[in-house]
Structure formats: C-alpha cells, structure tokens
Amino acid sequence: MTTDRFVTHKSTVSANYGQPVGLFLREKVLSKAAGADTKKIVLMVHGGFAPGLVAYDLAYKDYSFMNALALQGFDVFALSHTGYPPSPRPMMDDPCNVAQENQKELIPHILSDYVKPRYPYKLVSSQTEWDELDTIVNYICELRQVDKISFVGWSTGTPRSGGYAALNPDRVDKMVMFGIAPFFDSETPPEQMPESGSPTILQTRDFLLNNRWRDHVHGENQLEDPEVCNALWSELMSEDPVGSTWGREGLGIMRAPNRMNFGWKTNLQKIKAPTLMLLGEFDDYEKRIEAWHALGSEQKMFIKVGHSSHFMQFESARHLLYRATSQWLQSGCVEEYTSGEYCSDPHGQISQLKN
C-alpha cells in the first residue's frame, strides 16, 4: 500500500527562509501490515541528482527498493529534499539560475547566451538538509509512535543521513549506506551563507547513462536488464516537467540544487548506530572507501560488492543489496556476519575480504 504526503516544514533554505513548505514523503507497507504495530521502520535518503521516488521506487519490473523492503515487513518511507521533485524547487525554474558551467547545455534553444544568475547563490546546504531530516524523522516517529527509526542512504544520501545520525544518535536505530560519498572539500560551513553561485546544476542523459554508469559496467551480467537505463531516464523526466523540456533533441535534462556540503568526515567519526556499508568495486572505489575507514560506529560491517557500480540498486547486485539491507536492519547482521570487511562475488555470495 502506497501513501504519499507533503509534510509541513519551516524552511531554513535562504531562498524561501521561514516559509512553510511541503516536503514530499512516500510510504510503502504491506496492506495487511497497514496500521499494525510494526517497529521495522526505515527512511530512505536519496543522492545528489535522483529524487527519492526514482532512486528507491523505480516503476520498472522488480527494481523498486522500497517494494523489496516492504515485502519483508518494513514500513518504508522515502523523501525528496528541497530542490528535488515533488518537493519545492525555489529559484530553479528560471534557466538564468543555472550554474555558468552548465549553461552551455541550454544555448541556444533555452538561453541565447551565457547570463548571470538572477539569484546569485547556491541553494541548499548540509545544514538545511539535516533540518529537513529532523522534521521528517519527528513526523514519522509521531505517526508510528516510536522513538527511533533506521536509515538507508545512497551516494550524497550517505552524508545527509549520516550527518543526521551523528547529530541525533537517540533517533537512529541502524544505518545502511551504499555508493558512499567521498569526503567533501570542507568540514566547516562556508564563511558566507548562502555561498555565492547559482541555485541549479544540470546533468545530461549522455553524461548520466554513459560517463557515470555504462562506463563502469565491465561484465555482461552486471546489467541484468540493460533497458533499466532507459526506464531510469524516462522516470527522471516524468518527475520533472521543466527539465524534460530543457534538454537538446527532446531528451530532457536532469536538474538538481547546487549544494554547500560540509562535515562528512567529522560526522562519520561520531556515528554510533550499527552501520552497514556497501561499495561497488567499479564505483571510484579507492576514493570512496575512505568513508568506511573513518566510520566511528562500534558495530560496523563493510561489503565490497563485486561486478557493481554506483548504481547497484539497478544492477544484478540489487539482489544482494536488498537481502543485506533487510537482514541488517532487522537483526544487525548479514547472514552470520555482524562486523568486519567482506566481499561478494557476481552471484552475491559473501566471503572475507582479503587485503
């Protein structure tokens, strides 16, 4: 059973500071469990470009991560932060507010030439996103009458959820992080808030599907169904009626908020909740693995996922991801393992990771 809501939040984003906004929140639960006294509650936090609905509830075959967890008896929530549909996107519908380095993708069919932004600042920050998570977690805890929930985070969703966990340890039961974000350039907020810049950044279909994804596919079985790539793009465009008209040749373009990121390395050291991390072997592994080594949780487990990229929830490795997430959130272990470093083969079998 799917329930969509807009949760009222007092914005701390400078572009609409102090205004009440509605943050989009989707819930999925087995119909027979609806309203039941379930304590298996998980909030899924999306990454830097794909909103929660696309990252976790792709309407294509069995590629919905939310469905997979709901079928295991979890009450599953996924949100979209400010700047991601269907949540508010202040200042983002004006093409003049696209970052200068991305405006070339809009010339000459949307913009006649390069222009200065009408709103000359970046849009969101780590702090504004932690504020939004605080509102959402409080809402879910009150809705379900619980004191804490678990988190799943992908990509930039790992410093979002991980930062919240570091700041609010009493609200977090367990954590799963995959496609872990590398460290940010700064551990402290910029001196000027908001930082100068533009509210909107862009990503083309070619860059997403080829430079970021297919270039990291190195085996014929890594993509169980290559058509999932087109399904992902189609759903991204259906969620963004403005971006879908901005791209060249009718292909559309992805829009995301320009962010002020900080504090990831520092917050990793403060996380107390039992944490499972998964990282694909073809996912800028040497750079992203640093987050695992900085994690301060006493109970922690790492899986190097073989034959997998940054988009493992859309690849063959999703079966391992679904299984490991469900087991960890339910019992704090994956198969018989509760801590340490492991790797998986193309069939999802786990063994000790040899350094």
Backbone hydrogen bonds in HBPLUS format (Angstrom, degrees):
<---DONOR---> <-ACCEPTOR-->    atom                        ^
c    i                          cat <-CA-CA->   ^        H-A-AA   ^      H-
h    n   atom  resd res      DA  || num        DHA   H-A  angle D-A-AA Bond
n    s   type  num  typ     dist DA aas  dist angle  dist       angle   num
A0029-VAL N   A0001-MET O   3.12 MM  28  5.39 149.2  2.21 139.4 148.8     1
A0003-THR N   A0027-GLU O   2.89 MM  24  5.08 157.9  1.94 144.3 150.6     2
A0027-GLU N   A0003-THR O   2.79 MM  24  5.08 150.5  1.87 148.4 157.9     3
A0005-ARG N   A0025-LEU O   2.88 MM  20  5.20 152.0  1.96 147.1 156.2     4
A0025-LEU N   A0005-ARG O   2.88 MM  20  5.20 159.3  1.92 150.5 150.0     5
A0007-VAL N   A0023-LEU O   2.83 MM  16  5.05 160.9  1.86 145.4 140.2     6
A0023-LEU N   A0007-VAL O   2.89 MM  16  5.05 168.0  1.91 141.9 139.0     7
A0009-HIS N   A0021-VAL O   2.84 MM  12  5.32 151.9  1.91 154.0 160.7     8
A0021-VAL N   A0009-HIS O   2.79 MM  12  5.32 165.0  1.81 155.2 159.8     9
A0011-SER N   A0019-GLN O   2.94 MM   8  5.53 166.4  1.96 155.4 151.0    10
A0018-GLY N   A0011-SER O   2.81 MM   7  5.17 166.1  1.82 148.9 145.5    11
A0016-ASN N   A0013-VAL O   3.11 MM   3  5.78 147.9  2.21 120.1 127.8    12
A0017-TYR N   A0014-SER O   3.46 MM   3  4.71 166.7  2.48 102.1  98.4    13
A0019-GLN N   A0016-ASN O   3.16 MM   3  5.78 163.1  2.19 136.4 139.4    14
A0080-SER N   A0024-PHE O   3.12 MM  56  5.55 143.0  2.26 148.3 149.0    15
A0026-ARG N   A0078-ALA O   2.83 MM  52  5.26 171.0  1.84 159.6 159.0    16
A0078-ALA N   A0026-ARG O   2.87 MM  52  5.26 146.5  1.98 145.8 154.0    17
A0028-LYS N   A0076-VAL O   2.74 MM  48  5.15 153.7  1.81 149.7 158.3    18
A0076-VAL N   A0028-LYS O   2.91 MM  48  5.15 164.6  1.93 165.2 160.3    19
A0033-ALA N   A0030-LEU O   2.80 MM   3  5.16 143.5  1.93 110.1 122.0    20
A0034-ALA N   A0031-SER O   3.19 MM   3  5.20 155.1  2.26 101.3 108.8    21
A0036-ALA N   A0033-ALA O   2.82 MM   3  5.06 161.5  1.86 129.3 132.3    22
A0075-ASP N   A0040-LYS O   2.81 MM  35  6.11 166.5  1.83 165.0 169.8    23
A0150-SER N   A0041-ILE O   3.02 MM 109  6.21 170.0  2.03 151.4 154.5    24
A0042-VAL N   A0075-ASP O   3.07 MM  33  6.41 161.0  2.11 155.4 158.3    25
A0077-PHE N   A0042-VAL O   2.85 MM  35  6.15 160.9  1.89 163.4 168.8    26
A0043-LEU N   A0150-SER O   2.89 MM 107  6.29 157.9  1.94 147.7 151.0    27
A0152-VAL N   A0043-LEU O   2.98 MM 109  6.27 149.6  2.07 146.3 146.9    28
A0044-MET N   A0077-PHE O   2.72 MM  33  6.05 158.8  1.77 148.3 155.0    29
A0045-VAL N   A0152-VAL O   2.77 MM 107  6.13 164.9  1.79 166.8 171.7    30
A0154-TRP N   A0045-VAL O   3.35 MM 109  6.74 153.9  2.42 171.2 178.4    31
A0054-VAL N   A0051-PRO O   3.10 MM   3  5.64 126.5  2.40 112.7 124.7    32
A0055-ALA N   A0051-PRO O   2.92 MM   4  6.04 174.9  1.92 166.4 168.1    33
A0056-TYR N   A0052-GLY O   3.01 MM   4  5.79 156.8  2.06 146.3 150.8    34
A0057-ASP N   A0053-LEU O   2.98 MM   4  5.01 134.5  2.19 118.6 128.8    35
A0065-PHE N   A0056-TYR O   2.97 MM   9  4.99 113.2  2.43 116.8 134.8    36
A0066-MET N   A0056-TYR O   2.86 MM  10  5.69 163.5  1.89 165.7 161.5    37
A0060-TYR N   A0058-LEU O   2.89 MM   2  5.60 136.9  2.08 103.1  90.7    38
A0063-TYR N   A0060-TYR O   2.99 MM   3  5.76 157.9  2.04 146.6 153.5    39
A0068-ALA N   A0064-SER O   3.15 MM   4  6.45 158.6  2.20 145.0 150.6    40
A0069-LEU N   A0065-PHE O   3.13 MM   4  6.45 156.8  2.19 151.9 156.5    41
A0070-ALA N   A0066-MET O   2.90 MM   4  6.11 162.4  1.93 155.0 160.7    42
A0071-LEU N   A0067-ASN O   2.88 MM   4  6.03 155.0  1.94 153.9 159.6    43
A0072-GLN N   A0069-LEU O   2.97 MM   3  5.10 143.2  2.11 100.6 112.0    44
A0074-PHE N   A0069-LEU O   3.20 MM   5  5.64 162.7  2.23 143.8 139.8    45
A0073-GLY N   A0070-ALA O   2.94 MM   3  5.16 156.9  1.99 112.4 115.0    46
A0084-TYR N   A0081-HIS O   3.07 MM   3  5.74 145.3  2.19 146.0 146.2    47
A0083-GLY N   A0088-PRO O   2.78 MM   5  6.01 164.7  1.80 161.1 161.1    48
A0087-SER N   A0084-TYR O   2.95 MM   3  5.72 129.2  2.21 138.2 139.8    49
A0092-MET N   A0089-ARG O   3.19 MM   3  5.59 163.3  2.22 130.6 133.0    50
A0097-ASN N   A0094-ASP O   2.88 MM   3  5.61 162.2  1.91 123.5 129.2    51
A0098-VAL N   A0095-PRO O   3.21 MM   3  5.50 157.1  2.26 114.6 114.2    52
A0200-THR N   A0097-ASN O   3.19 MM 103  6.08 157.8  2.24 160.8 155.5    53
A0099-ALA N   A0200-THR O   2.81 MM 101  5.90 156.2  1.86 167.9 167.3    54
A0102-ASN N   A0099-ALA O   2.85 MM   3  5.40 151.6  1.93 117.7 127.0    55
A0103-GLN N   A0099-ALA O   3.12 MM   4  6.32 123.1  2.46 145.6 160.3    56
A0103-GLN N   A0100-GLN O   3.18 MM   3  5.18 146.6  2.30  99.8 109.4    57
A0105-GLU N   A0102-ASN O   3.06 MM   3  5.88 158.1  2.11 122.6 127.7    58
A0106-LEU N   A0103-GLN O   2.84 MM   3  5.28 161.7  1.87 116.5 122.8    59
A0110-ILE N   A0106-LEU O   2.79 MM   4  5.04 155.1  1.85 155.2 157.0    60
A0111-LEU N   A0106-LEU O   2.88 MM   5  5.64 165.6  1.90 137.3 140.7    61
A0121-TYR N   A0119-TYR O   2.94 MM   2  5.82 139.6  2.11  96.2  90.9    62
A0197-GLY N   A0120-PRO O   3.08 MM  77  5.19 155.9  2.14 107.6 108.7    63
A0122-LYS N   A0195-GLU O   2.89 MM  73  5.73 160.1  1.93 161.4 166.7    64
A0123-LEU N   A0258-ASN O   2.93 MM 135  5.52 132.8  2.15 135.9 148.8    65
A0124-VAL N   A0258-ASN O   3.31 MM 134  6.60 156.7  2.36 148.4 154.6    66
A0260-MET N   A0124-VAL O   2.81 MM 136  6.21 135.7  2.00 135.6 150.0    67
A0129-GLU N   A0125-SER O   3.08 MM   4  6.34 155.0  2.15 151.9 158.6    68
A0126-SER N   A0260-MET O   3.01 MM 134  6.38 144.8  2.14 159.8 151.6    69
A0130-TRP N   A0126-SER O   2.93 MM   4  6.22 147.9  2.03 146.7 156.0    70
A0131-ASP N   A0127-GLN O   2.90 MM   4  6.14 152.6  1.97 149.5 157.3    71
A0132-GLU N   A0128-THR O   3.06 MM   4  6.33 147.5  2.17 136.8 144.9    72
A0133-LEU N   A0129-GLU O   2.95 MM   4  6.21 155.2  2.02 144.6 151.1    73
A0134-ASP N   A0130-TRP O   2.92 MM   4  6.12 149.5  2.02 143.9 152.2    74
A0135-THR N   A0131-ASP O   3.16 MM   4  6.52 154.9  2.23 145.7 150.9    75
A0136-ILE N   A0132-GLU O   3.02 MM   4  6.30 162.5  2.05 150.5 155.2    76
A0137-VAL N   A0133-LEU O   2.80 MM   4  5.91 168.7  1.81 156.2 159.2    77
A0138-ASN N   A0134-ASP O   3.03 MM   4  6.08 164.8  2.05 145.9 150.6    78
A0139-TYR N   A0135-THR O   3.01 MM   4  6.16 151.1  2.09 142.1 150.5    79
A0140-ILE N   A0136-ILE O   2.92 MM   4  6.20 164.3  1.94 154.9 158.2    80
A0141-CYS N   A0137-VAL O   2.87 MM   4  6.02 167.8  1.89 156.4 160.1    81
A0142-GLU N   A0138-ASN O   3.04 MM   4  6.13 154.7  2.10 142.0 148.5    82
A0143-LEU N   A0139-TYR O   2.84 MM   4  6.00 158.4  1.89 149.5 156.5    83
A0144-ARG N   A0140-ILE O   2.87 MM   4  5.99 159.2  1.91 155.1 159.0    84
A0145-GLN N   A0141-CYS O   2.76 MM   4  5.38 109.1  2.27 130.3 145.0    85
A0146-VAL N   A0141-CYS O   2.98 MM   5  4.85 151.9  2.06 131.0 139.9    86
A0149-ILE N   A0171-ARG O   3.04 MM  22  6.42 154.3  2.11 148.6 143.5    87
A0173-ASP N   A0149-ILE O   2.76 MM  24  5.34 164.4  1.78 132.9 135.9    88
A0151-PHE N   A0174-LYS O   2.98 MM  23  6.48 155.2  2.05 153.5 160.8    89
A0176-VAL N   A0151-PHE O   2.92 MM  25  6.23 137.8  2.10 140.9 154.1    90
A0153-GLY N   A0176-VAL O   2.89 MM  23  6.35 153.8  1.95 156.1 164.8    91
A0178-PHE N   A0153-GLY O   3.01 MM  25  6.48 158.4  2.05 161.4 168.4    92
A0157-GLY N   A0154-TRP O   2.71 MM   3  4.76 148.5  1.81 136.2 131.6    93
A0155-SER N   A0178-PHE O   3.15 MM  23  6.64 151.5  2.23 150.0 158.8    94
A0158-THR N   A0155-SER O   2.87 MM   3  5.65 168.1  1.88 122.5 126.5    95
A0160-ARG N   A0156-THR O   3.28 MM   4  6.49 150.6  2.37 141.9 150.5    96
A0161-SER N   A0157-GLY O   3.00 MM   4  5.93 170.4  2.01 136.0 139.1    97
A0162-GLY N   A0158-THR O   2.66 MM   4  5.47 151.0  1.74 143.1 153.6    98
A0163-GLY N   A0159-PRO O   2.89 MM   4  5.38 148.1  2.00 120.9 129.4    99
A0164-TYR N   A0160-ARG O   3.18 MM   4  6.38 157.7  2.23 141.0 147.0   100
A0165-ALA N   A0161-SER O   2.91 MM   4  6.15 157.3  1.96 147.1 153.5   101
A0166-ALA N   A0162-GLY O   2.95 MM   4  6.17 150.0  2.04 144.2 151.8   102
A0167-LEU N   A0163-GLY O   3.06 MM   4  6.27 149.8  2.16 145.2 152.9   103
A0168-ASN N   A0164-TYR O   2.80 MM   4  5.86 135.9  1.99 148.6 161.6   104
A0171-ARG N   A0168-ASN O   2.99 MM   3  5.62 166.0  2.01 123.2 127.7   105
A0172-VAL N   A0169-PRO O   3.44 MM   3  5.52 167.6  2.46 105.9 109.4   106
A0175-MET N   A0274-PRO O   2.92 MM  99  6.21 159.1  1.97 161.9 163.0   107
A0276-LEU N   A0175-MET O   2.94 MM 101  6.24 159.9  1.98 144.5 149.0   108
A0177-MET N   A0276-LEU O   2.81 MM  99  6.23 160.0  1.85 162.2 169.0   109
A0278-LEU N   A0177-MET O   2.84 MM 101  6.33 149.0  1.94 152.6 162.0   110
A0179-GLY N   A0278-LEU O   3.16 MM  99  6.68 139.5  2.33 147.8 159.3   111
A0258-ASN N   A0199-PRO O   2.75 MM  59  5.13 160.9  1.78 131.5 133.1   112
A0201-ILE N   A0256-ALA O   2.91 MM  55  5.40 166.8  1.92 159.7 162.8   113
A0256-ALA N   A0201-ILE O   3.00 MM  55  5.40 151.0  2.08 153.3 155.2   114
A0203-GLN N   A0254-MET O   3.05 MM  51  5.02 142.1  2.19 133.1 137.5   115
A0254-MET N   A0203-GLN O   2.92 MM  51  5.02 162.0  1.95 159.2 154.6   116
A0208-LEU N   A0204-THR O   3.02 MM   4  6.22 168.0  2.03 153.0 156.2   117
A0209-LEU N   A0205-ARG O   2.92 MM   4  5.96 168.7  1.93 158.4 159.8   118
A0210-ASN N   A0206-ASP O   2.90 MM   4  5.48 148.6  2.00 137.3 146.3   119
A0212-ARG N   A0207-PHE O   2.92 MM   5  6.23 143.8  2.05 161.4 173.0   120
A0214-ARG N   A0209-LEU O   2.82 MM   5  5.90 165.2  1.84 134.4 138.9   121
A0215-ASP N   A0210-ASN O   2.83 MM   5  5.60 141.7  1.97 155.7 157.1   122
A0216-HIS N   A0213-TRP O   2.73 MM   3  5.37 157.5  1.78 122.3 130.4   123
A0217-VAL N   A0214-ARG O   3.16 MM   3  5.04 161.3  2.19 108.3 107.7   124
A0222-GLN N   A0219-GLY O   3.17 MM   3  5.34 160.5  2.21 107.4 113.4   125
A0316-SER N   A0222-GLN O   2.96 MM  94  5.55 171.5  1.97 152.3 154.3   126
A0228-VAL N   A0225-ASP O   2.96 MM   3  5.88 171.7  1.96 131.8 134.5   127
A0229-CYS N   A0226-PRO O   3.19 MM   3  6.00 159.1  2.23 120.3 124.1   128
A0231-ALA N   A0227-GLU O   3.05 MM   4  6.38 156.7  2.11 149.2 156.6   129
A0232-LEU N   A0228-VAL O   2.84 MM   4  6.00 152.6  1.91 146.7 152.9   130
A0233-TRP N   A0229-CYS O   3.17 MM   4  6.48 164.7  2.19 148.0 151.0   131
A0234-SER N   A0230-ASN O   2.91 MM   4  6.05 164.0  1.94 150.6 155.6   132
A0235-GLU N   A0231-ALA O   3.02 MM   4  6.18 157.3  2.07 146.2 151.5   133
A0236-LEU N   A0232-LEU O   2.96 MM   4  6.21 155.6  2.02 149.9 157.3   134
A0237-MET N   A0233-TRP O   2.99 MM   4  6.26 159.5  2.03 154.6 158.9   135
A0238-SER N   A0234-SER O   3.00 MM   4  6.22 148.3  2.10 141.8 151.0   136
A0239-GLU N   A0235-GLU O   3.10 MM   4  6.26 138.4  2.28 143.4 152.5   137
A0240-ASP N   A0237-MET O   3.10 MM   3  5.09 148.9  2.21  98.9 108.3   138
A0244-SER N   A0240-ASP O   2.95 MM   4  6.00 151.1  2.03 154.5 163.1   139
A0245-THR N   A0242-VAL O   2.97 MM   3  5.57 160.1  2.01 117.5 123.8   140
A0246-TRP N   A0243-GLY O   3.15 MM   3  5.12 155.1  2.22 103.5 111.1   141
A0253-ILE N   A0243-GLY O   2.92 MM  10  5.19 141.0  2.07 119.5 131.9   142
A0251-LEU N   A0248-ARG O   3.04 MM   3  5.96 172.7  2.04 130.1 132.4   143
A0267-ASN N   A0263-GLY O   2.91 MM   4  5.94 160.0  1.95 152.5 158.4   144
A0268-LEU N   A0264-TRP O   2.96 MM   4  6.14 151.5  2.04 151.6 159.1   145
A0270-LYS N   A0267-ASN O   2.91 MM   3  5.09 144.8  2.04 105.1 116.2   146
A0296-GLY N   A0268-LEU O   2.89 MM  28  6.10 159.0  1.94 142.1 135.0   147
A0275-THR N   A0299-GLN O   3.04 MM  24  6.58 151.7  2.12 153.1 157.3   148
A0301-MET N   A0275-THR O   3.02 MM  26  6.52 151.1  2.10 153.5 159.6   149
A0277-MET N   A0301-MET O   2.87 MM  24  6.29 162.8  1.90 161.5 167.1   150
A0303-ILE N   A0277-MET O   2.92 MM  26  6.38 148.4  2.02 152.4 162.8   151
A0279-LEU N   A0303-ILE O   3.08 MM  24  6.52 157.8  2.13 161.8 166.1   152
A0305-VAL N   A0279-LEU O   2.89 MM  26  5.75 153.9  1.95 129.3 137.2   153
A0283-ASP N   A0280-GLY O   3.13 MM   3  5.13 152.3  2.21 119.3 115.9   154
A0281-GLU N   A0305-VAL O   2.98 MM  24  5.85 153.1  2.06 153.8 147.7   155
A0282-PHE N   A0308-SER O   2.97 MM  26  5.88 158.4  2.02 177.7 172.5   156
A0287-LYS N   A0284-ASP O   3.07 MM   3  5.67 134.6  2.28 115.0 126.7   157
A0288-ARG N   A0284-ASP O   3.03 MM   4  6.19 166.0  2.05 159.3 163.9   158
A0289-ILE N   A0285-TYR O   2.95 MM   4  5.79 150.1  2.04 155.0 159.9   159
A0291-ALA N   A0288-ARG O   3.16 MM   3  6.02 155.3  2.23 121.9 126.0   160
A0292-TRP N   A0289-ILE O   3.00 MM   3  5.39 126.5  2.29 106.8 119.8   161
A0293-HIS N   A0289-ILE O   3.39 MM   4  6.86 156.0  2.45 151.1 156.9   162
A0294-ALA N   A0290-GLU O   3.16 MM   4  6.42 133.2  2.39 141.7 153.8   163
A0294-ALA N   A0291-ALA O   3.23 MM   3  5.16 134.3  2.45  93.8 106.1   164
A0295-LEU N   A0292-TRP O   3.23 MM   3  5.32 151.1  2.32 102.8 111.1   165
A0340-GLY N   A0300-LYS O   3.22 MM  40  6.78 141.1  2.38 151.4 147.6   166
A0302-PHE N   A0340-GLY O   2.90 MM  38  6.29 159.7  1.94 161.3 165.5   167
A0342-TYR N   A0302-PHE O   2.80 MM  40  5.99 149.7  1.89 144.7 155.0   168
A0304-LYS N   A0342-TYR O   2.82 MM  38  6.22 161.5  1.85 141.6 144.8   169
A0344-SER N   A0304-LYS O   2.94 MM  40  6.32 147.8  2.04 162.8 158.3   170
A0306-GLY N   A0344-SER O   3.16 MM  38  5.36 134.7  2.38 119.4 132.0   171
A0314-PHE N   A0311-PHE O   2.94 MM   3  5.72 165.2  1.96 125.9 130.6   172
A0315-GLU N   A0312-MET O   3.17 MM   3  4.94 169.6  2.18 105.2 107.2   173
A0318-ARG N   A0315-GLU O   2.97 MM   3  5.64 166.3  1.99 119.7 123.7   174
A0319-HIS N   A0316-SER O   3.39 MM   3  6.44 165.2  2.41 126.8 127.0   175
A0320-LEU N   A0317-ALA O   3.11 MM   3  5.43 121.9  2.46 106.4 119.1   176
A0321-LEU N   A0317-ALA O   3.00 MM   4  6.31 165.7  2.02 154.1 158.7   177
A0322-TYR N   A0318-ARG O   2.77 MM   4  5.92 167.5  1.79 154.8 156.5   178
A0323-ARG N   A0319-HIS O   3.10 MM   4  6.20 165.9  2.12 141.3 145.7   179
A0324-ALA N   A0320-LEU O   2.76 MM   4  5.85 175.7  1.76 163.3 164.8   180
A0325-THR N   A0321-LEU O   2.97 MM   4  5.94 161.5  2.01 146.6 152.2   181
A0326-SER N   A0322-TYR O   3.05 MM   4  6.19 169.7  2.06 151.7 154.6   182
A0327-GLN N   A0323-ARG O   3.03 MM   4  6.21 168.2  2.04 154.3 157.7   183
A0328-TRP N   A0324-ALA O   2.91 MM   4  5.98 164.1  1.94 149.6 154.6   184
A0329-LEU N   A0325-THR O   2.97 MM   4  6.06 172.6  1.97 156.5 158.8   185
A0330-GLN N   A0326-SER O   3.10 MM   4  6.09 143.4  2.24 140.3 149.9   186
A0331-SER N   A0327-GLN O   2.86 MM   4  5.88 166.1  1.87 154.0 157.7   187
A0332-GLY N   A0328-TRP O   2.76 MM   4  4.29 145.1  1.88 121.2 128.0   188
A0334-VAL N   A0337-TYR O   2.81 MM   3  5.25 152.9  1.88 150.8 158.6   189
A0337-TYR N   A0334-VAL O   2.95 MM   3  5.25 157.5  2.00 132.5 130.4   190
A0353-LEU N   A0341-GLU O   3.09 MM  12  5.54 167.6  2.11 125.2 121.8   191
A0343-CYS N   A0351-SER O   2.83 MM   8  5.56 155.9  1.89 158.5 165.6   192
A0351-SER N   A0343-CYS O   2.92 MM   8  5.56 152.9  1.99 157.7 166.1   193
A0345-ASP N   A0349-GLN O   3.02 MM   4  5.48 144.9  2.15 140.1 149.9   194
A0348-GLY N   A0345-ASP O   2.88 MM   3  5.34 168.2  1.89 125.9 127.4   195
